[in-house]
Amino acid sequence: MNNKNQNEPVAVVTGVYGGRFIVEPTNPAMVLPVNIALYTHPQQRKPLTLVELAKIFASIPSIPFDGEWQLELVRAIEAAHGIKEST
């Protein structure tokens, strides 16, 4: 989702039927899966742990994980996507 649409609603409650809310997507072409969780704000994504990174690099035998340049690259990509360690 780009920044332009980040604060736009994805659905609106249009009524109540049988004690349950009726929810309609704001975009009629959008299909909302059953039991989807809708949040008021995007959930904060966390950086990958070193164990998760090691598993990913282990699945790519042509790139040995030495821990230095790969870690810097991953952290730069995460930062570009707004993923950072919460303090």
C-alpha positions as CSV (number, residue, x, y, z in Angstrom):
1,M,0.0,0.0,0.0
2,N,1.5,3.3,-1.0
3,N,1.6,6.3,1.3
4,K,-1.2,8.0,-0.6
5,N,-3.7,5.3,0.3
6,Q,-2.2,4.5,3.7
7,N,-4.7,6.5,5.7
8,E,-7.7,5.7,3.5
9,P,-10.4,3.3,4.8
10,V,-10.7,-0.1,3.2
11,A,-14.2,-0.7,4.4
12,V,-17.1,0.9,6.2
13,V,-19.7,-0.5,8.5
14,T,-23.1,-0.1,6.7
15,G,-25.4,-1.6,9.3
16,V,-26.1,-4.3,11.8
17,Y,-28.0,-7.5,11.0
18,G,-28.7,-10.3,13.5
19,G,-26.3,-8.7,16.0
20,R,-23.4,-8.6,13.5
21,F,-21.9,-5.7,11.6
22,I,-22.3,-5.4,7.9
23,V,-19.0,-4.3,6.3
24,E,-18.6,-3.1,2.8
25,P,-15.3,-2.5,1.0
26,T,-14.8,1.1,-0.1
27,N,-13.5,-0.2,-3.4
28,P,-16.2,-2.5,-5.0
29,A,-13.5,-4.4,-6.8
30,M,-11.8,-5.4,-3.6
31,V,-12.6,-8.7,-2.0
32,L,-12.3,-8.8,1.8
33,P,-11.6,-12.4,3.0
34,V,-13.8,-13.8,5.7
35,N,-12.4,-13.3,9.2
36,I,-10.0,-10.6,8.0
37,A,-8.7,-8.3,10.8
38,L,-9.2,-4.6,10.0
39,Y,-7.0,-2.2,11.9
40,T,-7.2,1.6,12.5
41,H,-3.5,1.8,11.7
42,P,-1.1,-0.5,9.9
43,Q,0.5,-2.9,12.3
44,Q,4.2,-2.1,13.1
45,R,6.5,-4.5,11.3
46,K,9.6,-5.7,13.2
47,P,13.0,-6.3,11.7
48,L,14.0,-9.9,11.0
49,T,16.0,-11.6,13.7
50,L,19.5,-12.9,13.1
51,V,18.1,-16.5,13.3
52,E,15.5,-15.7,10.7
53,L,18.1,-14.1,8.4
54,A,20.4,-17.1,8.8
55,K,17.6,-19.4,7.8
56,I,16.9,-17.3,4.7
57,F,20.5,-17.2,3.6
58,A,20.8,-20.9,4.3
59,S,18.1,-21.5,1.7
60,I,20.3,-19.6,-0.9
61,P,23.5,-21.7,-1.1
62,S,25.1,-19.4,-3.7
63,I,25.2,-16.6,-1.1
64,P,27.1,-17.6,2.1
65,F,26.0,-15.6,5.1
66,D,29.1,-13.9,6.6
67,G,27.0,-11.6,8.7
68,E,28.4,-8.2,7.6
69,W,27.4,-6.9,4.2
70,Q,24.2,-9.0,4.0
71,L,23.0,-7.7,7.4
72,E,23.7,-4.1,6.2
73,L,21.8,-4.8,3.0
74,V,18.8,-6.3,4.8
75,R,18.6,-3.5,7.3
76,A,18.8,-0.9,4.6
77,I,15.9,-2.6,2.7
78,E,13.9,-2.9,5.9
79,A,14.5,0.8,6.7
80,A,13.4,1.8,3.1
81,H,10.1,0.0,3.9
82,G,9.6,1.7,7.3
83,I,10.6,-1.4,9.3
84,K,12.7,-0.5,12.3
85,E,13.5,-1.7,15.8
86,S,11.0,-0.2,18.2
87,T,12.5,1.6,21.1
